[in-house]
Amino acid sequence: MAASRLLRCDDRTDLVTETATRLVAAMSARQAEGGSVSLCLTGGVLANDVYAAMAQQADDLQASEIHLWWNWDYYIATDNPDRNSLQALSRLAGVLALDPAKIHPIPSSSATTDAEVGAAQYANELLESAPIDICLLELGSQGQIAGLFPQQAIPGSPDPVIGIVDAQAAYSELITLTPSGLNSCQEIWILASGEAVARHLKEIFEQNPDQPGSHLKQSESLLWLVDNAATTQLGFHHCSL
């Protein structure tokens, strides 16, 4: 993991604020260069708190020039409140004047016949667009990133998106980007908070192949945003200047 970057915050509150501030700044900088920016969102309580914080700091963003994608979502009805896209948009769309044509939710069970069909449809959408600028992920308490869990075989397929029908989650069916799809993004930012993820974070830094996070590209484009509680099993060199 030497090539990746890690930003450590004191606690969860600081982590949320710092991530939101950095995301808004990074998106604003990209818009200054090219006019538009694409952000791939994830699900989770921590991520939702980041979106709420972003919405309160986004005065400098051109909201109509933001493309929103998702790196995973449950394969359930569009209006189910457990949909990641619905949760994120309830925090962002009420504040930002987003362009509906630039919002790209993962297909739901309301619109496609099964998760595999939905995954293929989303993969085609992604392939037709430019590479995503920033992909935000959250390390879950089971070690999952996006819809990929350690209990399952890590997909080695070049397919950027797959449907899963036996997920160890609130719903058994979901659609997720694969390591191939995630690694196609220009930048990957991963949130990690709390002692519940500490062991998983340690194993990822040790490149345990059973951990989905170990399959992300190791480069300067990979940024870990963590709080102190998540790093209790990591070794750090402390120096005083």
C-alpha positions as a LaTeX table, in Angstrom:
\begin{tabular}{lrrr}
\hline
Residue & $x$ (\AA) & $y$ (\AA) & $z$ (\AA) \\
\hline
Met1 & 0.00 & 0.00 & 0.00 \\
Ala2 & 3.02 & 2.29 & $-0.10$ \\
Ala3 & 1.83 & 4.02 & $-3.26$ \\
Ser4 & $-1.56$ & 5.01 & $-1.87$ \\
Arg5 & $-2.26$ & 8.02 & 0.33 \\
Leu6 & $-3.85$ & 8.12 & 3.79 \\
Leu7 & $-5.42$ & 11.08 & 5.54 \\
Arg8 & $-6.11$ & 10.47 & 9.21 \\
Cys9 & $-8.72$ & 12.49 & 11.12 \\
Asp10 & $-9.32$ & 12.64 & 14.86 \\
Asp11 & $-12.85$ & 11.25 & 14.84 \\
Arg12 & $-15.88$ & 10.52 & 12.70 \\
Thr13 & $-17.16$ & 14.10 & 12.78 \\
Asp14 & $-13.83$ & 15.46 & 11.58 \\
Leu15 & $-13.70$ & 12.75 & 8.91 \\
Val16 & $-17.10$ & 13.73 & 7.51 \\
Thr17 & $-16.24$ & 17.44 & 7.46 \\
Glu18 & $-12.77$ & 16.94 & 5.96 \\
Thr19 & $-14.03$ & 14.59 & 3.25 \\
Ala20 & $-16.87$ & 16.89 & 2.25 \\
Thr21 & $-14.55$ & 19.90 & 2.11 \\
Arg22 & $-11.97$ & 18.05 & 0.03 \\
Leu23 & $-14.59$ & 16.66 & $-2.35$ \\
Val24 & $-16.11$ & 20.06 & $-3.00$ \\
Ala25 & $-12.65$ & 21.56 & $-3.55$ \\
Ala26 & $-11.58$ & 18.75 & $-5.91$ \\
Met27 & $-14.82$ & 18.96 & $-7.90$ \\
Ser28 & $-14.60$ & 22.74 & $-8.13$ \\
Ala29 & $-11.02$ & 22.50 & $-9.41$ \\
Arg30 & $-12.02$ & 20.02 & $-12.10$ \\
Gln31 & $-14.92$ & 22.22 & $-13.16$ \\
Ala32 & $-12.57$ & 25.17 & $-13.43$ \\
Glu33 & $-10.49$ & 23.12 & $-15.87$ \\
Gly34 & $-13.19$ & 21.49 & $-17.94$ \\
Gly35 & $-16.63$ & 22.73 & $-16.95$ \\
Ser36 & $-18.03$ & 19.41 & $-15.77$ \\
Val37 & $-17.13$ & 16.80 & $-13.18$ \\
Ser38 & $-18.28$ & 13.23 & $-12.57$ \\
Leu39 & $-18.64$ & 11.71 & $-9.12$ \\
Cys40 & $-19.41$ & 8.05 & $-8.41$ \\
Leu41 & $-21.29$ & 7.75 & $-5.11$ \\
Thr42 & $-21.58$ & 4.85 & $-2.70$ \\
Gly43 & $-24.00$ & 3.82 & 0.03 \\
Gly44 & $-23.72$ & 3.79 & 3.80 \\
Val45 & $-24.49$ & 5.97 & 6.81 \\
Leu46 & $-21.05$ & 7.59 & 6.77 \\
Ala47 & $-21.26$ & 8.37 & 3.05 \\
Asn48 & $-24.73$ & 9.85 & 3.49 \\
Asp49 & $-23.38$ & 12.17 & 6.19 \\
Val50 & $-20.67$ & 13.28 & 3.76 \\
Tyr51 & $-23.30$ & 14.09 & 1.11 \\
Ala52 & $-25.28$ & 16.18 & 3.60 \\
Ala53 & $-22.12$ & 18.06 & 4.55 \\
Met54 & $-21.21$ & 18.56 & 0.87 \\
Ala55 & $-24.57$ & 20.11 & 0.12 \\
Gln56 & $-23.92$ & 22.76 & 2.75 \\
Gln57 & $-20.50$ & 23.65 & 1.30 \\
Ala58 & $-21.23$ & 23.53 & $-2.41$ \\
Asp59 & $-21.75$ & 27.22 & $-3.20$ \\
Asp60 & $-18.74$ & 27.24 & $-5.55$ \\
Leu61 & $-19.92$ & 24.23 & $-7.56$ \\
Gln62 & $-21.75$ & 24.44 & $-10.87$ \\
Ala63 & $-24.44$ & 21.98 & $-9.87$ \\
Ser64 & $-25.86$ & 21.65 & $-13.38$ \\
Glu65 & $-22.45$ & 20.40 & $-14.59$ \\
Ile66 & $-22.16$ & 17.53 & $-12.10$ \\
His67 & $-22.59$ & 13.97 & $-13.37$ \\
Leu68 & $-23.59$ & 11.55 & $-10.60$ \\
Trp69 & $-23.02$ & 7.80 & $-10.84$ \\
Trp70 & $-23.17$ & 5.02 & $-8.25$ \\
Asn71 & $-20.71$ & 2.18 & $-7.60$ \\
Trp72 & $-23.37$ & $-0.12$ & $-6.15$ \\
Asp73 & $-27.02$ & $-0.31$ & $-5.22$ \\
Tyr74 & $-29.57$ & $-2.84$ & $-4.09$ \\
Tyr75 & $-31.59$ & $-4.42$ & $-6.86$ \\
Ile76 & $-34.94$ & $-3.34$ & $-5.45$ \\
Ala77 & $-37.74$ & $-1.01$ & $-6.53$ \\
Thr78 & $-36.79$ & 2.52 & $-7.56$ \\
Asp79 & $-38.84$ & 4.09 & $-4.78$ \\
Asn80 & $-37.58$ & 1.81 & $-2.01$ \\
Pro81 & $-36.05$ & 4.09 & 0.67 \\
Asp82 & $-33.12$ & 1.66 & 1.03 \\
Arg83 & $-31.88$ & 2.52 & $-2.45$ \\
Asn84 & $-28.49$ & 4.25 & $-2.22$ \\
Ser85 & $-29.40$ & 6.60 & $-5.06$ \\
Leu86 & $-32.58$ & 7.72 & $-3.31$ \\
Gln87 & $-30.76$ & 8.32 & $-0.04$ \\
Ala88 & $-27.99$ & 10.33 & $-1.69$ \\
Leu89 & $-30.32$ & 12.43 & $-3.82$ \\
Ser90 & $-32.52$ & 13.25 & $-0.83$ \\
Arg91 & $-29.45$ & 14.96 & 0.66 \\
Leu92 & $-28.06$ & 16.55 & $-2.50$ \\
Ala93 & $-30.90$ & 17.30 & $-4.89$ \\
Gly94 & $-32.86$ & 19.33 & $-2.37$ \\
Val95 & $-29.99$ & 21.81 & $-2.12$ \\
Leu96 & $-28.15$ & 21.59 & $-5.45$ \\
Ala97 & $-29.82$ & 22.39 & $-8.76$ \\
Leu98 & $-28.71$ & 19.12 & $-10.39$ \\
Asp99 & $-29.49$ & 18.35 & $-14.03$ \\
Pro100 & $-31.72$ & 15.22 & $-14.12$ \\
Ala101 & $-30.10$ & 14.22 & $-17.42$ \\
Lys102 & $-26.74$ & 13.99 & $-15.64$ \\
Ile103 & $-27.97$ & 11.70 & $-12.84$ \\
His104 & $-27.21$ & 8.05 & $-13.61$ \\
Pro105 & $-28.67$ & 5.71 & $-10.97$ \\
Ile106 & $-28.02$ & 1.99 & $-11.15$ \\
Pro107 & $-30.97$ & 0.16 & $-12.75$ \\
Ser108 & $-33.60$ & $-1.04$ & $-10.30$ \\
Ser109 & $-35.98$ & $-4.00$ & $-10.23$ \\
Ser110 & $-38.69$ & $-1.60$ & $-11.40$ \\
Ala111 & $-36.97$ & $-1.09$ & $-14.75$ \\
Thr112 & $-35.13$ & $-4.33$ & $-15.65$ \\
Thr113 & $-35.90$ & $-8.04$ & $-15.59$ \\
Asp114 & $-33.00$ & $-9.17$ & $-13.37$ \\
Ala115 & $-29.78$ & $-7.95$ & $-11.78$ \\
Glu116 & $-27.55$ & $-9.27$ & $-14.57$ \\
Val117 & $-29.53$ & $-7.40$ & $-17.21$ \\
Gly118 & $-29.36$ & $-4.25$ & $-15.10$ \\
Ala119 & $-25.61$ & $-4.68$ & $-14.67$ \\
Ala120 & $-25.05$ & $-5.04$ & $-18.41$ \\
Gln121 & $-27.16$ & $-1.94$ & $-19.05$ \\
Tyr122 & $-25.16$ & 0.11 & $-16.54$ \\
Ala123 & $-21.87$ & $-1.16$ & $-17.91$ \\
Asn124 & $-22.87$ & 0.11 & $-21.35$ \\
Glu125 & $-23.74$ & 3.52 & $-19.91$ \\
Leu126 & $-20.35$ & 3.73 & $-18.22$ \\
Leu127 & $-18.48$ & 2.68 & $-21.34$ \\
Glu128 & $-20.22$ & 5.39 & $-23.37$ \\
Ser129 & $-19.14$ & 8.10 & $-20.93$ \\
Ala130 & $-15.73$ & 9.54 & $-20.13$ \\
Pro131 & $-13.85$ & 7.95 & $-17.21$ \\
Ile132 & $-15.33$ & 8.96 & $-13.88$ \\
Asp133 & $-13.30$ & 11.66 & $-12.14$ \\
Ile134 & $-13.76$ & 10.62 & $-8.49$ \\
Cys135 & $-15.19$ & 7.42 & $-7.05$ \\
Leu136 & $-16.14$ & 7.52 & $-3.36$ \\
Leu137 & $-16.20$ & 4.22 & $-1.45$ \\
Glu138 & $-16.87$ & 3.26 & 2.16 \\
Leu139 & $-15.19$ & 0.35 & 3.93 \\
Gly140 & $-18.02$ & $-1.53$ & 5.65 \\
Ser141 & $-17.98$ & $-3.39$ & 8.95 \\
Gln142 & $-17.88$ & $-6.73$ & 7.08 \\
Gly143 & $-14.94$ & $-5.57$ & 4.96 \\
Gln144 & $-17.10$ & $-4.79$ & 1.96 \\
Ile145 & $-16.44$ & $-2.04$ & $-0.55$ \\
Ala146 & $-19.19$ & $-1.18$ & $-3.01$ \\
Gly147 & $-21.20$ & $-4.44$ & $-3.23$ \\
Leu148 & $-18.14$ & $-6.70$ & $-2.92$ \\
Phe149 & $-17.83$ & $-8.78$ & 0.27 \\
Pro150 & $-14.90$ & $-10.82$ & 1.61 \\
Gln151 & $-17.20$ & $-13.84$ & 1.97 \\
Gln152 & $-17.56$ & $-13.99$ & $-1.81$ \\
Ala153 & $-15.03$ & $-14.67$ & $-4.52$ \\
Ile154 & $-13.58$ & $-11.39$ & $-5.78$ \\
Pro155 & $-14.61$ & $-11.03$ & $-9.42$ \\
Gly156 & $-11.63$ & $-11.27$ & $-11.75$ \\
Ser157 & $-13.80$ & $-10.54$ & $-14.75$ \\
Pro158 & $-12.98$ & $-7.57$ & $-16.98$ \\
Asp159 & $-16.69$ & $-6.68$ & $-16.85$ \\
Pro160 & $-16.98$ & $-3.31$ & $-15.08$ \\
Val161 & $-20.37$ & $-4.09$ & $-13.52$ \\
Ile162 & $-21.97$ & $-7.31$ & $-12.30$ \\
Gly163 & $-25.20$ & $-8.44$ & $-10.70$ \\
Ile164 & $-25.01$ & $-10.42$ & $-7.46$ \\
Val165 & $-27.90$ & $-12.60$ & $-6.28$ \\
Asp166 & $-26.50$ & $-13.97$ & $-3.01$ \\
Ala167 & $-25.08$ & $-10.91$ & $-1.26$ \\
Gln168 & $-24.58$ & $-11.06$ & 2.52 \\
Ala169 & $-26.45$ & $-7.78$ & 2.89 \\
Ala170 & $-29.88$ & $-6.37$ & 3.72 \\
Tyr171 & $-31.05$ & $-7.58$ & 0.29 \\
Ser172 & $-29.58$ & $-10.57$ & $-1.47$ \\
Glu173 & $-29.64$ & $-8.99$ & $-4.92$ \\
Leu174 & $-27.52$ & $-6.00$ & $-5.84$ \\
Ile175 & $-25.57$ & $-4.49$ & $-8.71$ \\
Thr176 & $-21.99$ & $-3.38$ & $-8.19$ \\
Leu177 & $-18.92$ & $-2.16$ & $-9.98$ \\
Thr178 & $-16.14$ & $-4.75$ & $-10.00$ \\
Pro179 & $-12.47$ & $-4.02$ & $-9.25$ \\
Ser180 & $-12.10$ & $-3.51$ & $-13.00$ \\
Gly181 & $-14.86$ & $-0.92$ & $-13.03$ \\
Leu182 & $-13.64$ & 0.82 & $-9.89$ \\
Asn183 & $-10.06$ & 0.95 & $-11.13$ \\
Ser184 & $-11.17$ & 2.67 & $-14.33$ \\
Cys185 & $-12.00$ & 5.79 & $-12.30$ \\
Gln186 & $-9.36$ & 8.50 & $-12.29$ \\
Glu187 & $-9.38$ & 8.80 & $-8.50$ \\
Ile188 & $-10.66$ & 6.48 & $-5.74$ \\
Trp189 & $-11.39$ & 7.84 & $-2.27$ \\
Ile190 & $-12.23$ & 5.35 & 0.49 \\
Leu191 & $-13.82$ & 6.23 & 3.82 \\
Ala192 & $-13.07$ & 4.12 & 6.91 \\
Ser193 & $-14.39$ & 4.89 & 10.37 \\
Gly194 & $-14.58$ & 3.08 & 13.69 \\
Glu195 & $-12.93$ & 0.10 & 15.36 \\
Ala196 & $-15.30$ & $-2.28$ & 13.55 \\
Val197 & $-13.33$ & $-1.78$ & 10.32 \\
Ala198 & $-9.84$ & $-1.74$ & 11.87 \\
Arg199 & $-9.06$ & $-5.41$ & 11.19 \\
His200 & $-10.26$ & $-5.15$ & 7.60 \\
Leu201 & $-8.20$ & $-2.01$ & 7.03 \\
Lys202 & $-5.10$ & $-3.76$ & 8.37 \\
Glu203 & $-5.64$ & $-6.75$ & 6.08 \\
Ile204 & $-6.12$ & $-4.49$ & 3.08 \\
Phe205 & $-2.86$ & $-2.70$ & 3.83 \\
Glu206 & $-1.25$ & $-6.16$ & 4.07 \\
Gln207 & $-2.72$ & $-6.97$ & 0.64 \\
Asn208 & $-4.83$ & $-9.90$ & 1.85 \\
Pro209 & $-6.45$ & $-11.11$ & $-1.40$ \\
Asp210 & $-9.65$ & $-12.04$ & 0.45 \\
Gln211 & $-10.31$ & $-8.37$ & 1.08 \\
Pro212 & $-12.03$ & $-6.57$ & $-1.83$ \\
Gly213 & $-10.09$ & $-3.41$ & $-0.99$ \\
Ser214 & $-6.84$ & $-5.22$ & $-1.79$ \\
His215 & $-7.86$ & $-5.36$ & $-5.46$ \\
Leu216 & $-7.86$ & $-1.60$ & $-5.98$ \\
Lys217 & $-5.00$ & $-0.12$ & $-7.98$ \\
Gln218 & $-2.13$ & 1.02 & $-5.79$ \\
Ser219 & $-1.18$ & 4.49 & $-6.90$ \\
Glu220 & $-1.30$ & 8.14 & $-5.91$ \\
Ser221 & $-4.87$ & 8.20 & $-7.21$ \\
Leu222 & $-6.01$ & 6.03 & $-4.26$ \\
Leu223 & $-6.80$ & 8.07 & $-1.15$ \\
Trp224 & $-7.83$ & 6.64 & 2.22 \\
Leu225 & $-9.79$ & 8.99 & 4.49 \\
Val226 & $-9.90$ & 7.44 & 7.95 \\
Asp227 & $-10.42$ & 8.31 & 11.59 \\
Asn228 & $-8.18$ & 7.29 & 14.48 \\
Ala229 & $-10.48$ & 4.46 & 15.56 \\
Ala230 & $-10.16$ & 2.77 & 12.17 \\
Thr231 & $-6.36$ & 2.79 & 12.36 \\
Thr232 & $-5.90$ & 1.07 & 15.74 \\
Gln233 & $-4.36$ & $-2.01$ & 14.09 \\
Leu234 & $-2.08$ & $-0.10$ & 11.73 \\
Gly235 & 1.50 & 0.74 & 12.57 \\
Phe236 & 2.56 & 4.35 & 12.28 \\
His237 & 5.88 & 6.05 & 12.67 \\
His238 & 5.54 & 9.08 & 14.94 \\
Cys239 & 8.14 & 11.81 & 14.96 \\
Ser240 & 8.50 & 15.10 & 16.80 \\
Leu241 & 10.02 & 18.08 & 15.05 \\
\hline
\end{tabular}
